[in-house]
């Protein structure tokens, strides 16, 4: 009976964009609002800062991810073009390269030669892309998808601090912001660890540690500058 296995590495692409984007959105926006709130800003100023951080951060994430993944896609296309030229120029040499790859994986010479020849006959470029360059559907660069995923994830994470700033009374914004952010950071860290097959507790603790450190730092800076009247 056919048994389909599900491995953790299959989730890496969406996990990276989703969890890291949400974590960045949540932590950067919450830390910014904590600093602004500690600096004696008005309720309207805190909310304005949060909305601006959400929009600017989402676009920044989208642009950065698009540029980064586009560069990766350009490199992959350039490598494929090199392989295409080599296959046309010297197919015999490329056949031996593929045979040697399979021999290195444990096949004997005859079987490696047979496998390489059949795969070359079926789709030579695809065979070399997969086994020589390591390019698969899972590793293929998709700039637009990556940009959209990162921007959406960032906005989703940043939305929670903005909602706190919008609906909490001015005097309670800072404590509720801290409590909400720590809780959500713990959840994000645990979810990321669970999806990756790691310890949920460790995943939550390390995210919360750096999150609390960031918020304390911005709160202190905001408080000091607010007291100084800057």
ABEGO torsion letter per residue (X at the ends): XBBBBBBAAAAAAAAAAAAAAAAAAAAAAAAAAAAAAAAGBBAAAAAAAAAAAAAAAAAAAAAAAAAAAAAAAAAAAAAAAAAAAAAAABAAAAAAAAAAAAAAAGBBAAAAAAAAAAAAAABAAAAAAAAAAGBBAAABBBAAAAAAAAAAAAAAAAAAAAAAAAABBAAAAAAAAAAAAAAAAAAAAAAAAAAAGBBAAAAAAAAAAAAAAAAAAAAAAAAAAAAAGX
